[in-house]
Amino acid sequence: MTTPRHFLTLLDLPPETLNRLILRAIELKQMVRDGVIYEPLKNRVLGMIFEKSSTRTRVSFEAGMAQFGGHAIFLSPRDTQLGRGEPIEDSARVLSRMVDAVMIRTYEHDKVEAFAAHSRVPVINALTDLYHPCQLLADMQTWYELRGPMAGKTVAWVGDGNNMCHSYINAARQFDFKLHIACPEGYDPLPDVMAAAGDRVALFRDPLAAVDDVDLVVTDVWASMGQEEEQTLRALAFADFQVTGAMMARAAPDALFMHCLPAHRGEEVSAEVLDGPQSVVWEEAENRLHAQKALLELLMGMAEWA
């Protein structure tokens, strides 16, 4: 039995494969718009394990499998033995004998690592507390469609040093761009994740300085799922880190704004920015579908370019 290829972080695929995947996602997107029927995953099944709720992740993976002629099974802790304490390793051994790939959206990153270590089929990290690599595929696709290659550009991350921030650090390594991280003290990304990126990443306490002349500004909610009890404390800590029109004016004239959604207007981003002309959040959200279809095609061995 061949060892399956997993996608747990952006570092699991080499840069050339990631760039080809982005181009393939754009091709697949055009095929949908042209009405082309393309079903490389006919009779294939994707198991989708959700311990964290989702809109974009569930719909994009489920719709992607349907468009590819396959099927997706939604699995929540309430519906499976995972919610009753079955070891993750045992669930991996069983499920991977019945489906052709598994997508997991959960809290602890070591859960997806343990599942992948005992799975016979590809495992996709659809979000953990440490990383959100599928979102970065969509972000990089969106940038490429509008501005071309990401290499040599500068991105400002404004907000919490969370899973999205970690994935942007990995993206800076893989797609060869500079990343300015602006966050308040006590909310930095993990030191080892930052250190691995070397001089591609710089940490700022002043968000206005971080966005000076950058090409892309990105943010996320101040309190992620599981941190709701910290909302009040975080609102105080991040009060100066809202992405506003004045902040965007410090970026390059043609800078874009991205947010993985859902967004809280008036908290991490003003309505003026989120709904403004520099915002590409709706294209970014749609591209979850197309980028993940390219990923499924690759991991399930149906991509001729792999």
Secondary structure, DSSP 8 states (H G I E B T S, - for coil): ------BSSGGGS-HHHHHHHHHHHHHHHHHHHTT----TTTT-EEEEEESS--SHHHHHHHHHHHHTT-EEEEE-GGGSGGGGT--HHHHHHHHTTT-SEEEEE-S-HHHHHHHHHT-SS-EEE---SS--HHHHHHHHHHHHHHH---TT-EEEEES--SHHHHHHHHHHHHHT-EEEEE--TT----HHHHHHHGGGEEEES-HHHHHTT-SEEEE--SS-TT-GGGHHHHHHHTGGG-B-HHHHTTS-TT-EEEE-S---BTTTB-HHHHTSTTB-HHHHHHHHHHHHHHHHHHHTT--TT-
